[in-house]
Amino acid sequence: DAEITQSPRHKITETGRQVTLACHQTWNHNNMFWYRQDLGHGLRLIHYSYGVHDTNKGEVSDGYSVSRSNTEDLPLTLESAASSQTSVYFCASSGGLAVEQYFGPGTRLTVT
Amino acid sequence: AQRVTQPEKLLSVFKGAPVELKCNYSYSGSPELFWYVQYSRQRLQLLLRHISRESIKGFTADLNKGETSFHLKKPFAQEEDSAMYYCALSGVDSSYKLIFGSGTRLLVRP
């Protein structure tokens, strides 16, 4: 069955370290998104991509980067982790003309 | 700016009581609106979208363009409805992005 996965599911890292969160989907969706989920803020868009080699900044992109080298993967990199980036990160994808997004299981990141 | 507002952070009701989760949006174009649900320790999943006008798990939502609202309703709440509910807006700038509200936690007490 087609699905969207994220790894790792839990990560603890230290301030200043570079961290990469993986997102992989097997639906062959063109559109992929990264959100962070924080209490009181709901889900906020970090970066998104509409296809290979396409990336766009979202609402809260500072300190994050993405690259899209194939259809299936959109890794999210925290260049220099900060405590303010402690959060739960969700990846999502959508395909064709549909705007309905399918979400991954999330990655809980703690920056100490 | 486009915005989705969910005024209640927490809604607590007893089993069998009616439920209404409020959602208001600001967007001058033709919106597409969704409700997503996140059960404890699970991923977000689509509950319903306004264009399908369907009822999922007993929930319904009607788009009211005059009041710019998309409230989620259920006549008789069940304990298994306890979850986090997010209202989301799409169609902004002809993009595929979703703009989410801050979410409402529904707690259904026995």
HADDOCK unambig.tbl for C-alpha pairs under 7 A between the chains (distance, minus, plus):
assign (segid A and resid 40 and name CA) (segid B and resid 102 and name CA) 5.76 0.50 0.50
assign (segid A and resid 41 and name CA) (segid B and resid 102 and name CA) 4.81 0.50 0.50
assign (segid A and resid 42 and name CA) (segid B and resid 100 and name CA) 6.62 0.50 0.50
assign (segid A and resid 42 and name CA) (segid B and resid 101 and name CA) 5.95 0.50 0.50
assign (segid A and resid 42 and name CA) (segid B and resid 102 and name CA) 3.73 0.50 0.50
assign (segid A and resid 42 and name CA) (segid B and resid 103 and name CA) 5.55 0.50 0.50
assign (segid A and resid 43 and name CA) (segid B and resid 100 and name CA) 5.95 0.50 0.50
assign (segid A and resid 43 and name CA) (segid B and resid 102 and name CA) 6.94 0.50 0.50
assign (segid A and resid 99 and name CA) (segid B and resid 96 and name CA) 5.22 0.50 0.50
assign (segid A and resid 102 and name CA) (segid B and resid 45 and name CA) 6.97 0.50 0.50
assign (segid A and resid 103 and name CA) (segid B and resid 43 and name CA) 6.31 0.50 0.50
assign (segid A and resid 103 and name CA) (segid B and resid 44 and name CA) 5.94 0.50 0.50
assign (segid A and resid 103 and name CA) (segid B and resid 45 and name CA) 6.91 0.50 0.50
assign (segid A and resid 104 and name CA) (segid B and resid 43 and name CA) 6.22 0.50 0.50
assign (segid A and resid 105 and name CA) (segid B and resid 42 and name CA) 6.48 0.50 0.50
assign (segid A and resid 105 and name CA) (segid B and resid 43 and name CA) 4.70 0.50 0.50
assign (segid A and resid 106 and name CA) (segid B and resid 43 and name CA) 6.77 0.50 0.50
